[in-house]
């Protein structure tokens, strides 16, 4: 299951992690965000132990969104070693996520 990242745990769970972390910035009211939800869950299961996969609810955790300049959702950041190494914006097919993940693990 995808992790839940918050303003409180982002530093520990994402920035300090040595693994590639896929972070889905989303909101409950966002249709495209809900559409890619199952893809995020699938990736979480398929890559268990290899990468971290989680979600940030932008309504509940505004500071992270501001810190990363998130202006459109869904926005998916690929973070490794504390730095953003790649990004996808908008609803995307699963193959696009897999391609980015494989490039960075």
QUIKAMO-V532482 format. One record per residue. N is the residue number from 1. RES is the residue in three letters. SS is DSSP state (a for helix, b for strand, c for the rest). PSI is psi as a letter, one per 40 degrees, with the letter a starting at -180 (NA if undefined). OMEGA is omega in whole degrees, 0 to 359 (none if undefined). Layout:
N,RES,SS,PSI,OMEGA
N,RES,SS,PSI,OMEGA
This chain:
1,UNK,c,i,180
2,UNK,c,i,179
3,UNK,b,i,173
4,UNK,b,h,178
5,UNK,c,i,181
6,UNK,c,i,174
7,UNK,c,d,184
8,UNK,c,d,186
9,UNK,c,e,186
10,UNK,a,d,180
11,UNK,a,d,183
12,UNK,a,d,188
13,UNK,a,d,185
14,UNK,a,c,185
15,UNK,a,d,183
16,UNK,c,e,182
17,UNK,c,i,176
18,UNK,c,e,179
19,UNK,c,i,170
20,UNK,c,h,178
21,UNK,b,h,177
22,UNK,b,h,184
23,UNK,b,h,179
24,UNK,b,h,175
25,UNK,b,h,189
26,UNK,b,i,173
27,UNK,c,i,183
28,UNK,c,d,184
29,UNK,c,e,186
30,UNK,c,h,181
31,UNK,a,d,179
32,UNK,a,d,177
33,UNK,a,d,179
34,UNK,a,d,181
35,UNK,a,d,181
36,UNK,a,e,178
37,UNK,a,d,179
38,UNK,a,d,178
39,UNK,a,d,179
40,UNK,a,d,179
41,UNK,a,d,179
42,UNK,a,d,180
43,UNK,a,d,179
44,UNK,a,d,181
45,UNK,a,d,185
46,UNK,a,d,184
47,UNK,c,f,179
48,UNK,c,h,179
49,UNK,c,d,180
50,UNK,c,d,180
51,UNK,c,i,172
52,UNK,b,h,178
53,UNK,b,h,180
54,UNK,b,i,185
55,UNK,b,i,174
56,UNK,b,h,174
57,UNK,b,h,186
58,UNK,c,d,179
59,UNK,c,d,183
60,UNK,c,e,184
61,UNK,c,g,186
62,UNK,a,d,185
63,UNK,a,d,180
64,UNK,a,d,180
65,UNK,a,d,178
66,UNK,a,d,182
67,UNK,a,d,183
68,UNK,c,e,176
69,UNK,c,f,181
70,UNK,c,h,179
71,UNK,c,e,178
72,UNK,c,i,176
73,UNK,c,i,358
74,UNK,c,i,173
75,UNK,b,h,182
76,UNK,b,h,178
77,UNK,b,i,175
78,UNK,b,h,187
79,UNK,b,h,179
80,UNK,b,h,180
81,UNK,c,f,179
82,UNK,c,e,182
83,UNK,b,i,176
84,UNK,b,h,181
85,UNK,b,e,179
86,UNK,b,i,184
87,UNK,b,i,170
88,UNK,b,i,177
89,UNK,b,h,180
90,UNK,c,i,179
91,UNK,c,h,184
92,UNK,c,i,173
93,UNK,c,i,182
94,UNK,a,d,182
95,UNK,a,d,179
96,UNK,a,d,178
97,UNK,a,d,182
98,UNK,a,d,180
99,UNK,a,d,180
100,UNK,a,d,181
101,UNK,a,d,183
102,UNK,a,d,179
103,UNK,a,d,190
104,UNK,a,e,178
105,UNK,c,NA,none
